[in-house]
């Protein structure tokens, strides 16, 4: 299989990963605003766990995107 066949798949993975990042950022921000604006939610450990969980998923998605971009660059450089 030619390495060029991998590029569309990697490009699609990068697009999907960026969408996940956008969705996670939106979810994180909306939950953060809710928690900060609601004293009972602010002291709720479950809400804090949700924020932490979304934050971790966001970090992982950004790392995945960086790895995909690195692979694309490496394939193109070594063509």
TAKA-V23894 format. One record per residue. N is the residue number from 1. RES is the residue in one letter. PSI is psi in degrees with one decimal (* if undefined). D_CENTER is the distance of its C-alpha to the mean C-alpha in Angstrom with 1 decimal. Layout:
{{N | RES | PSI | D_CENTER} {N | RES | PSI | D_CENTER}}
//
This chain:
{{1 | X | 130.7 | 29.2} {2 | X | 144.1 | 28.7} {3 | X | -26.6 | 25.7} {4 | X | -26.9 | 25.5} {5 | X | -23.4 | 24.7} {6 | X | -29.7 | 21.5} {7 | X | -46.7 | 20.2} {8 | X | -35.8 | 19.8} {9 | X | -40.8 | 17.8} {10 | X | -38.9 | 15.6} {11 | X | -43.3 | 15.3} {12 | X | -39.6 | 14.5} {13 | X | -38.7 | 11.7} {14 | X | -41.4 | 10.3} {15 | X | -45.0 | 10.9} {16 | X | -39.2 | 9.4} {17 | X | -40.6 | 6.0} {18 | X | -38.4 | 6.4} {19 | X | -42.5 | 7.7} {20 | X | -41.7 | 5.1} {21 | X | -46.7 | 3.2} {22 | X | -45.0 | 7.0} {23 | X | -42.3 | 7.9} {24 | X | -40.9 | 6.3} {25 | X | -42.5 | 7.8} {26 | X | -45.7 | 10.8} {27 | X | -43.3 | 11.3} {28 | X | -46.4 | 11.1} {29 | X | -43.9 | 13.6} {30 | X | -41.4 | 15.8} {31 | X | -39.2 | 16.2} {32 | X | -45.4 | 16.9} {33 | X | -42.2 | 19.4} {34 | X | -47.0 | 21.0} {35 | X | -43.5 | 21.3} {36 | X | -29.3 | 22.8} {37 | X | -1.2 | 25.1} {38 | X | 105.8 | 26.4} {39 | X | -39.0 | 28.3} {40 | X | -35.4 | 28.5} {41 | X | -33.4 | 24.7} {42 | X | -36.8 | 24.4} {43 | X | 1.3 | 26.6} {44 | X | 115.4 | 25.0} {45 | X | -26.4 | 23.4} {46 | X | -41.3 | 21.5} {47 | X | -40.2 | 19.8} {48 | X | -38.8 | 19.0} {49 | X | -39.4 | 17.7} {50 | X | -44.1 | 15.4} {51 | X | -45.6 | 14.0} {52 | X | -41.1 | 13.7} {53 | X | -45.7 | 12.0} {54 | X | -40.9 | 9.3} {55 | X | -42.7 | 9.1} {56 | X | -41.8 | 9.1} {57 | X | -36.2 | 6.3} {58 | X | -43.7 | 4.2} {59 | X | -44.6 | 6.3} {60 | X | -40.9 | 6.1} {61 | X | -40.2 | 3.0} {62 | X | -38.2 | 4.7} {63 | X | -40.0 | 7.7} {64 | X | -43.4 | 7.5} {65 | X | -43.2 | 7.5} {66 | X | -39.4 | 10.2} {67 | X | -41.6 | 12.0} {68 | X | -45.6 | 12.2} {69 | X | -37.1 | 13.5} {70 | X | -42.5 | 15.8} {71 | X | -43.2 | 17.2} {72 | X | -47.6 | 17.9} {73 | X | -42.3 | 19.6} {74 | X | -42.5 | 21.6} {75 | X | -44.5 | 22.8} {76 | X | -37.7 | 23.9} {77 | X | -35.4 | 25.6} {78 | X | 18.3 | 27.4} {79 | X | * | 28.6}}
//
